[in-house]
Amino acid sequence: MSASPPPLPLEDNLREYALGLGFDAVGIADPDAVAGAGLRLDRYLELGRHGEMGWMADKADRRRHPKALWPDVRSVMMLGLNYGPAQNPLQQLDWRQKGTLSVYARNKDYHDLIKGRLRQLARWVVDKHKAQVKLFVDTAPVMEKPLAEAAGLGWQGKHTNLVSPDYGSWLFLGALFTSLDLSPDHSPGDHCGSCRRCLDICPTKAFPAPYQLDARRCISYLTIEYKGHIAREFRKAMGNRIYGCDDCLAVCPWNKFAQKTKDVAFFPRTELAAPDLADLADLDDADFRAVFAGSPIKRTGRDRFVRNVMIALGNSADPTLLPVIEARLHDESPLVRAMAVWAVHQLATPDRLASLRAQHLPTETDPAVIAEWAGEADKAGQNQILAKALETRS
């Protein structure tokens, strides 16, 4: 009678179970291994590079170290889910009548999927190993990327994102804090070498130096997090990107090892793979909520999203789309109206532009929209437009 195989070491047992739940990458980190990341965070915040993401500063004291978030944590399991696309998203940047959405946002919200699997893992760890656990997916003040590096899942590249030797740029991350005392894995070290493709491809020059990101210049931040009027200097560079930007991820040479995701929840929905800008421009709030139900795009809100669509339409170089833009010149949202005015300036003939200005400017009340009507005129023309607008309101 053959003897039973010896039990797996605890770390291997945990890893095997997590992989069985559908995670693609699993590693263990020592909470103290990321102490240096807190110093980088402090410098980032001091320079104001987080922009309007006030939650980063508000919870910085809890973000600096895992034990500040939960004093009882002894080990951190880092879990990765592959969301690799079937084709390089850079190919879509030339489809100017179509909108480009970041790969991660073309189907269901990954937070929900990862959280569901993390809960299964957490229940098993509690039941099987009688340990305390806490789980986190992106929204909590956890430094996922430094922890993922410490857990051996990859390294933070020059674009500040995680680079996996097995999955390239395309890993979603989740964390399971546990009271178990586990042997940590080891960082693979930095393998970017002299490559700077991710830095050089950035359309808005958002990287002041390797391993440094200024979110205020990042298209992902501008199209998702930023609530105001996008500065003129960034609009042309945005192209047809209407939610996020994958350029620095997609150009990484380590993507030669990337694999298309097997998770159907991450397969792009047909209507979001390459959506028509004209269709998106017509979305009202109810339509927006219906189209993006269950999607991470929903949290951005209709007004900011259509603001982005207006910029993409202005970059389309297709005058036949002018009627779509003109319909938004009377939109209830100043964010949308302002970018519709800018888009009209990009595509309309001088005569058409003058006619639209004469039609809409006299009744416009928002200063930012008024400024957009004047934005493409010469200096004397700007002064005349603004003076006349102010005169009608006095």
TISE-143730 format. One line per 5 residues: number of its first residue (from 1); for each residue x, y, z of N, C-alpha, C. Coordinates in steps of 0.1 Angstrom, whole numbers. Each point is the difference from the previous one (the first is absolute). Layout:
# TISE-143730
NUM	X/Y/Z/X/Y/Z/X/Y/Z  ...
//
This chain:
# TISE-143730
1	9/-12/0/-9/12/0/9/12/0  -2/9/-10/9/12/-2/-4/10/11  11/7/4/-2/10/11/-6/13/-7  -7/7/8/-6/13/-4/12/10/-3  -2/8/-10/10/10/-3/1/10/12
6	12/5/3/2/9/11/-8/13/-3  -5/7/10/-7/12/-2/8/11/-5  -6/9/-8/8/11/-6/4/10/11  11/6/-2/3/11/9/-11/10/0  -2/8/10/-11/9/2/0/10/-12
11	11/5/-4/0/10/-10/-4/-6/-14  4/-12/-2/-4/-7/-13/-15/-3/0  -4/-4/12/-15/-3/2/-8/12/-3  4/11/5/-8/13/-3/1/3/-15  12/-1/-5/1/3/-15/-8/-9/-8
16	0/-13/2/-8/-9/-8/-15/3/1  -4/3/12/-15/3/1/-3/13/-7  8/10/1/-3/13/-7/0/-2/-15  10/-8/-5/0/-2/-15/-13/-8/-4  -4/-9/9/-12/-7/-3/-13/8/-1
21	1/12/6/-12/9/0/1/9/-13  10/-1/-8/1/7/-12/10/11/-1  7/2/11/11/10/0/11/-5/-9  7/9/-7/11/-4/-9/14/2/7  1/8/9/13/3/7/-2/1/15
26	8/-7/8/-1/1/14/14/1/6  1/9/10/13/2/7/-3/5/14  11/-1/8/-1/3/14/10/11/3  -4/11/7/9/11/3/1/2/15  11/4/5/2/4/14/-5/15/0
31	-9/3/9/-5/14/1/11/10/2  11/-3/6/11/9/2/8/3/-12  -2/-8/-11/8/1/-12/-3/13/-8  -11/6/3/-4/12/-8/1/13/8  8/0/10/2/12/8/5/12/-8
36	9/-3/-9/6/11/-9/-10/6/-9  -11/-7/-4/-10/5/-8/-7/12/6  -1/0/13/-7/11/7/8/13/-2  13/-1/0/8/12/-3/-3/6/-14  -1/-9/-9/-3/4/-14/-14/6/-1
41	-9/-5/8/-13/5/0/0/14/6  7/2/10/1/14/7/5/10/-10  10/-4/-7/6/9/-10/-10/4/-11  -7/-11/-5/-10/2/-10/-11/10/4  -4/-1/12/-10/8/5/5/15/2
46	12/1/5/6/13/2/1/8/-13  3/-7/-11/1/6/-13/-14/3/-6  -11/-5/6/-13/3/-5/-3/-8/-12  7/-11/-3/-2/-8/-12/-12/-9/0  -7/0/11/-12/-8/1/-12/8/-5
51	2/13/-3/-11/8/-6/-12/1/10  -12/-2/-5/-12/1/8/-3/-13/8  8/-10/0/-2/-12/7/3/2/14  -9/8/7/3/3/14/0/-12/9  -7/-11/-4/-1/-12/9/14/-5/2
56	10/2/-9/13/-5/2/7/7/11  -2/13/1/6/7/11/-8/-2/13  -13/-1/-1/-8/-2/12/3/-12/8  4/-11/-8/2/-13/6/15/-4/-1  9/10/-2/14/-3/-1/6/-7/12
61	-5/3/12/5/-6/12/-3/-15/1  -11/-4/-6/-4/-14/0/6/-7/-12  4/7/-11/5/-6/-12/15/-3/1  7/7/9/15/-1/0/5/-14/3  -8/-7/9/5/-13/4/-12/-8/3
66	0/-13/-4/-12/-9/3/-4/-1/14  10/1/10/-3/-1/14/-8/13/5  2/11/-7/-8/12/3/-15/-2/-3  -2/-9/-10/-14/-3/-4/-6/-11/9  8/-10/4/-4/-10/9/12/-5/8
71	1/3/12/12/-3/8/3/-14/1  -10/-9/-1/2/-14/2/5/-8/-12  2/7/-11/4/-7/-12/14/-6/2  2/-12/-4/13/-7/1/6/-3/-14  -10/-2/-9/4/-3/-14/-10/5/-10
76	4/3/-12/-10/5/-10/1/-9/-12  -11/-6/-3/-1/-8/-13/-5/10/-11  8/1/-11/-3/8/-11/-5/-9/-11  -12/3/-6/-6/-8/-10/-1/8/-13  3/-7/-11/-1/7/-13/-10/-7/-10
81	-8/8/-7/-8/-6/-11/4/6/-13  2/-9/-9/4/4/-14/-11/6/-8  1/12/-5/-10/6/-9/5/3/-13  10/-7/-5/7/3/-12/-10/0/-12  2/11/-9/-9/1/-11/4/-9/-12
86	-10/-2/-9/3/-8/-11/9/7/-11  -1/14/0/8/8/-9/5/12/7  11/5/-6/7/11/6/-10/13/-1  -3/6/12/-9/11/-1/5/12/-7  13/1/-3/6/11/-8/-6/0/-14
91	-4/-11/-5/-6/-1/-13/-12/9/-2  -7/2/11/-13/7/-1/1/15/0  12/5/2/2/15/1/-2/7/-13  1/-8/-11/-2/6/-13/-15/0/-5  -8/-6/8/-15/-1/-4/-7/12/6
96	2/12/-7/-4/12/6/-15/2/1  -8/-7/-6/-15/1/2/-5/-9/11  10/-8/5/-3/-10/11/7/5/13  -6/-3/11/6/3/13/9/-11/5  11/3/7/8/-10/6/-1/0/15
101	-5/-11/5/-1/-2/15/12/-8/5  4/3/12/11/-8/5/-4/-15/1  9/-9/-3/-3/-14/-1/-8/-5/13  4/5/11/-6/-6/13/-15/4/1  -4/10/-8/-14/5/2/-10/-4/-11
106	4/-10/-7/-9/-4/-12/-10/-11/4  -1/-4/12/-10/-9/4/-4/3/15  0/-10/8/-5/1/14/11/7/9  -5/5/11/9/7/9/9/-11/7  13/1/-2/9/-11/5/-1/0/16
111	-3/11/6/0/0/15/-10/-11/5  -11/-1/-7/-11/-10/5/5/-14/-2  6/-3/-11/5/-13/-3/11/-5/10  10/9/2/11/-3/8/-5/-2/15  -9/10/4/-5/-1/14/-7/-13/2
116	-8/-5/-9/-7/-12/2/9/-12/2  11/0/-8/10/-11/2/8/1/13  3/13/3/7/2/13/-8/-4/12  -13/2/-1/-9/-4/11/0/-16/2  0/-7/-12/1/-14/1/13/-5/6
121	11/7/-4/13/-3/6/0/3/15  -5/12/3/0/4/14/-8/-10/9  -12/-5/-5/-8/-9/8/8/-13/2  7/-5/-10/7/-12/1/12/1/10  7/12/-1/11/2/9/-5/0/15
126	-11/7/2/-5/0/14/-5/-14/5  -7/-7/-9/-5/-13/4/11/-10/1  9/0/-10/10/-11/0/12/3/9  4/13/1/12/3/7/-2/8/13  -13/3/3/-4/7/12/8/14/1
131	1/6/-11/8/13/0/-10/12/-1  5/11/4/-8/13/-3/5/5/-14  -10/6/-7/3/5/-13/-7/13/-3  5/8/-9/-7/11/-6/4/1/-14  -10/3/-9/2/0/-14/-2/14/-6
136	8/3/-10/0/14/-6/1/-1/-15  -7/8/-7/1/1/-15/0/15/-4  11/5/-1/2/13/-7/-6/12/8  -12/-1/5/-7/12/5/5/3/14  7/-9/7/5/2/14/14/6/-1
141	5/7/10/13/6/0/11/-10/1  2/-8/-10/10/-11/0/9/3/-12  13/-1/2/10/2/-10/2/-14/-8  -9/-2/-9/-1/-13/-6/13/-3/-8  4/10/-8/12/-3/-9/13/-3/7
146	3/8/11/12/-4/7/-1/-14/7  -12/-3/5/-2/-13/7/0/-11/-11  -5/2/-12/1/-10/-10/14/-2/-4  8/10/0/14/-2/-3/7/-8/11  -3/4/12/6/-7/11/-4/-15/1
151	-12/-3/-6/-5/-13/0/4/-8/-12  9/6/-9/5/-7/-11/-8/-1/-12  -11/8/-1/-9/0/-12/6/8/-12  10/8/3/6/8/-11/8/12/7  1/11/-8/7/11/5/-7/13/-5
156	2/11/7/-5/13/-4/9/5/-11  -6/1/-12/8/5/-11/2/15/0  7/6/-10/2/14/-1/-12/8/-1  -11/-7/-4/-13/7/-1/-8/-1/13  6/-5/10/-5/-2/14/-10/-11/1
161	-4/-7/-11/-9/-11/1/8/-13/2  -8/-10/3/6/-13/2/3/-7/-13  12/-6/-2/4/-8/-11/2/-14/4  -8/-9/-6/1/-14/4/8/-7/-11  9/-9/5/8/-8/-10/-8/-10/-7
166	-12/-3/5/-9/-10/-6/-12/6/-7  -4/12/4/-12/6/-6/2/14/-5  12/4/0/2/14/-5/-6/10/8  -8/9/-6/-6/12/6/-14/-3/6  -5/-12/-2/-15/-2/2/-3/-8/12
171	2/5/12/-4/-8/12/-9/9/8  -12/-4/4/-7/6/11/5/-5/13  0/8/10/6/-4/13/-11/1/11  1/-10/9/-7/0/12/9/-4/12  -4/3/12/9/-3/12/-9/-7/11
176	7/-10/6/-6/-6/12/10/1/11  -4/9/10/8/1/12/-3/-11/9  10/-6/6/-3/-12/9/9/1/13  -5/-6/10/7/-1/13/10/-12/-1  -1/-8/-11/10/-12/-1/14/5/-2
181	9/-7/6/14/4/-2/6/-9/-11  1/6/-12/3/-8/-12/14/4/-5  7/-9/-7/13/3/-6/-3/9/-12  6/11/-1/-2/9/-12/7/-5/-12  -6/4/-12/7/-2/-12/10/11/-2
186	7/0/-12/10/10/-2/-2/8/-13  3/13/1/-2/8/-12/9/-5/-11  -5/1/-12/9/-5/-12/11/11/-3  -1/12/6/9/10/-4/-5/8/-12  6/11/-3/-4/8/-11/7/-5/-13
191	-8/-2/-10/5/-5/-13/-4/10/-11  -1/13/3/-3/9/-11/13/4/-8  11/-1/7/13/3/-7/0/14/-5  5/2/-12/1/14/-6/-12/3/-8  -10/-9/-1/-12/3/-7/-8/12/5
196	-5/9/-8/-8/11/4/-12/2/-10  -5/-11/-5/-11/1/-10/-12/5/7  -3/-4/12/-12/5/7/1/15/3  11/5/2/2/14/3/-2/8/-13  6/-5/-11/1/8/-12/-14/0/-7
201	-8/-10/2/-13/-1/-8/-11/9/7  2/4/12/-11/7/7/-4/13/-8  -12/1/-4/-4/12/-8/1/13/7  -2/0/13/0/13/8/12/2/8  11/-9/-2/12/2/8/-2/0/15
206	-7/-10/5/-4/-1/14/11/-6/9  11/-4/-6/11/-5/8/11/10/2  2/7/11/11/9/2/13/-7/-1  1/-12/4/12/-8/0/-4/-15/1  9/-9/-3/-3/-14/2/-5/-3/14
211	-10/-8/1/-6/-4/13/-8/11/7  -3/10/-7/-7/12/5/-12/3/-9  -12/2/6/-12/4/-8/-6/12/6  -3/10/-9/-8/11/4/-14/-2/-5  -9/-4/9/-13/-3/-4/-7/11/-7
216	3/12/3/-7/12/-5/2/1/-15  10/-7/-6/2/0/-14/-4/-13/-7  -5/-10/8/-3/-13/-4/-14/-1/-6  -1/-5/-12/-14/-1/-7/-9/-9/9  5/-10/6/-9/-8/9/-6/8/11
221	8/8/6/-5/9/11/-9/10/-6  3/7/-11/-8/10/-6/-13/-4/-4  -1/-12/-6/-13/-5/-5/-8/-7/10  6/-4/11/-8/-8/10/-2/7/13  11/5/6/0/6/13/-3/15/0
226	5/7/-10/-1/15/0/-14/5/-3  -5/9/9/-14/4/-1/-2/13/-8  11/6/-4/-2/14/-5/1/0/-16  3/12/-5/2/1/-14/15/-3/-4  1/-10/-8/14/-4/-4/7/11/-7
231	13/2/4/8/11/-5/2/-2/-15  1/11/-7/1/1/-14/13/-8/-5  11/1/8/12/-6/-4/-1/-16/-1  -10/-6/6/-1/-14/0/-10/-6/-11  -8/9/-5/-11/-5/-8/4/-7/-13
236	8/6/-7/5/-6/-13/7/-14/3  8/0/11/7/-12/3/-9/-11/4  -12/3/5/-9/-11/4/-5/-8/-12  0/6/-12/-5/-8/-11/-14/-5/2  -2/-13/-2/-13/-6/2/-1/-8/13
241	9/3/9/-1/-7/13/-11/7/9  -10/-8/3/-11/6/7/-2/-5/15  8/-10/3/0/-5/14/13/-8/2  9/7/6/13/-6/3/9/0/-12  12/-6/3/11/0/-11/9/-12/4
246	2/-8/-10/9/-12/1/13/1/-6  4/12/-6/12/0/-8/12/-5/7  3/5/12/12/-4/7/0/-15/3  -12/-6/2/-1/-14/3/2/-8/-13  -7/4/-10/0/-8/-13/13/0/-7
251	9/10/2/12/0/-7/12/-8/7  -3/-5/12/11/-6/7/4/-13/-7  13/-2/-2/5/-12/-6/-3/-13/7  -2/1/13/-3/-12/8/-14/-6/-4  -8/7/-8/-12/-5/-4/1/-12/-10
256	12/-2/-4/3/-12/-9/-4/-13/7  0/1/14/-4/-11/8/-14/0/4  -7/11/-3/-14/1/4/-9/-10/-7  -11/-3/7/-10/-10/-5/-14/6/0  -7/-3/-10/-14/4/0/-8/-6/12
261	-8/8/7/-7/-4/11/-9/-12/-3  -2/-9/9/-10/-11/-1/-13/3/7  0/11/7/-12/4/8/-10/7/-10  -11/-6/-2/-10/6/-9/-5/13/5  1/2/13/-5/13/6/9/12/-5
266	12/-3/-5/9/10/-5/1/1/-15  -8/-9/-7/-1/1/-14/-7/13/-3  4/8/-10/-7/13/-3/-14/-2/-5  -10/7/6/-13/0/-5/1/6/-14  -8/-5/-9/0/4/-14/-2/15/-2
271	-9/5/8/-3/14/-2/10/10/6  10/-6/8/10/8/6/14/-3/-5  1/-10/-10/13/-3/-5/5/12/-9  -9/6/-7/4/12/-9/-13/8/-2  -5/7/10/-13/7/-1/0/12/-9
276	-11/2/-7/-1/12/-8/-1/13/9  8/10/-3/0/12/8/-14/7/-2  -6/-1/-11/-13/7/-2/-10/-6/9  0/-13/1/-10/-7/9/2/4/15  13/1/4/3/3/14/-4/15/3
281	2/8/-10/-3/15/2/-15/2/3  -8/-9/-4/-15/2/2/-5/-6/13  8/-5/8/-4/-6/13/-5/10/10  -12/-2/4/-4/9/12/3/-8/12  -3/5/12/4/-7/12/-6/-14/2
286	-13/-1/-4/-6/-14/2/6/-9/-10  3/4/-12/6/-9/-10/14/-4/5  8/10/5/13/-2/4/0/-11/11  -9/1/10/0/-9/11/-4/-14/-5  -9/-1/-10/-4/-13/-6/12/-6/-7
291	6/7/-9/11/-5/-8/12/-5/9  3/7/10/12/-3/8/-4/-6/14  -11/-6/1/-4/-7/12/10/-11/3  6/-1/12/9/-11/3/14/3/-5  2/12/-6/13/4/-6/7/10/9
296	14/0/0/7/10/8/-3/14/-6  -4/1/-12/-2/13/-7/-11/7/7  -10/-7/6/-12/6/5/4/11/11  10/-3/8/3/9/11/5/14/-5  5/1/-12/4/13/-5/-11/9/-2
301	-12/-5/-4/-11/8/-2/-2/4/-14  -12/3/-4/-3/3/-14/7/13/-5  0/10/8/5/13/-4/15/0/-4  7/-6/9/15/-1/-2/3/-9/-12  -8/-11/-1/2/-9/-11/-3/7/-14
306	-11/7/-1/-4/6/-12/10/12/-3  5/6/11/11/10/-2/11/-6/-8  4/-12/4/11/-7/-7/-3/-3/-14  -12/-4/-2/-5/-3/-14/0/12/-9  -3/12/6/1/12/-8/14/3/-5
311	9/-2/9/14/2/-4/4/-10/-11  -4/-12/1/4/-10/-10/-7/3/-13  -12/5/0/-7/5/-12/8/11/-7  5/10/9/7/11/-6/13/-5/-6  6/-11/4/12/-6/-5/-2/-9/-12
316	-13/-2/-4/-3/-10/-10/4/4/-14  1/13/-2/3/5/-14/-11/-4/-10  -12/-1/6/-12/-4/-9/-11/10/2  -1/9/-10/-10/11/1/-14/-5/0  -2/-13/-5/-14/-5/-1/-5/-2/14
321	8/0/10/-4/-2/14/-4/13/7  1/11/-7/-4/13/6/-14/0/5  -10/-5/-7/-14/0/6/0/-7/14  7/-10/2/0/-7/13/6/9/11  10/7/-4/6/10/10/-9/11/2
326	-6/6/-10/-8/12/1/-12/-3/9  -5/-13/0/-11/-3/9/3/1/15  13/0/3/4/1/14/4/14/4  -1/10/-9/2/14/3/-10/5/10  -12/-6/1/-10/4/10/-2/-11/11
331	11/-8/2/-1/-10/10/-1/7/14  -7/-7/9/-1/5/13/13/2/8  10/-8/-3/12/0/7/10/9/-7  6/10/8/10/9/-5/13/-8/-5  2/-11/7/12/-8/-4/-2/-5/-15
336	-12/-4/-3/-2/-5/-13/-1/12/-10  -7/10/3/-1/12/-9/14/5/-3  8/2/10/13/6/-2/8/-8/-10  1/-14/1/7/-8/-9/-7/-1/-14  -13/1/0/-7/1/-13/5/12/-7
341	1/11/6/5/13/-6/14/-2/-6  8/-6/9/14/-3/-5/0/-9/-13  -9/-10/1/0/-10/-11/-5/7/-13  -10/9/2/-5/8/-12/11/8/-6  8/6/8/12/8/-5/9/-9/-8
346	1/-13/3/9/-8/-7/-5/-4/-14  -13/-1/-2/-6/-6/-12/-8/10/-9  -5/11/6/-9/8/-8/8/10/-9  -6/4/-11/5/11/-8/-1/13/8  7/10/-4/-1/13/7/-14/6/-1
351	-7/-2/-11/-14/5/-1/-9/-7/10  1/-14/0/-8/-7/9/3/3/14  12/1/4/4/3/13/-6/14/5  1/10/-9/-5/13/3/-16/-1/2  -6/-8/-8/-15/-1/1/-3/-7/14
356	7/-10/3/-3/-7/13/3/9/12  11/7/-1/3/10/11/-11/10/2  -4/5/-11/-11/11/1/-13/-6/5  -2/-13/-2/-12/-7/5/0/-3/14  12/-5/5/1/-5/14/6/9/10
361	9/8/-4/7/8/10/-9/10/7  -9/7/-6/-8/10/7/-8/-6/12  -3/-13/0/-8/-6/11/9/-8/9  13/-1/-3/9/-8/9/3/7/13  -1/-7/11/2/6/13/13/-5/7
366	5/-11/-4/12/-6/6/13/6/-4  8/6/9/12/6/-4/10/-9/-8  1/-12/3/9/-9/-7/-4/-3/-14  -13/-1/-2/-6/-2/-14/2/13/-8  -2/12/6/2/12/-6/15/1/-5
371	9/-4/9/14/1/-3/3/-9/-12  -6/-12/-1/2/-9/-11/-4/6/-13  -11/8/0/-5/6/-12/11/10/-5  7/6/9/11/9/-3/13/-6/-2  1/-13/3/13/-6/1/8/-1/-13
376	-6/-1/-11/7/-2/-13/1/13/-8  -6/10/6/1/13/-8/14/7/3  3/10/-7/13/7/3/-3/8/12  11/7/6/-2/7/13/-10/11/-1  0/7/-10/-10/11/-1/-14/-6/-1
381	-2/-11/-8/-13/-6/-1/-4/-6/13  9/-6/8/-4/-5/13/-5/11/9  7/12/0/-5/11/9/-13/5/-4  -3/1/-13/-13/4/-5/-11/-9/4  3/-13/-1/-11/-10/3/-3/0/15
386	11/0/8/-2/0/15/-7/13/4  4/11/-5/-6/13/4/-14/0/-4  -4/-5/-12/-14/0/-4/-8/-9/9  6/-12/3/-8/-9/8/-2/6/14  10/6/6/-2/6/13/-10/12/0
391	1/7/-11/-9/12/-1/-15/-5/-1  -3/-11/-6/-14/-4/-1/-5/-6/14  10/-3/9/-4/-5/13/0/11/11  4/12/-3/1/10/10/-14/8/1
//
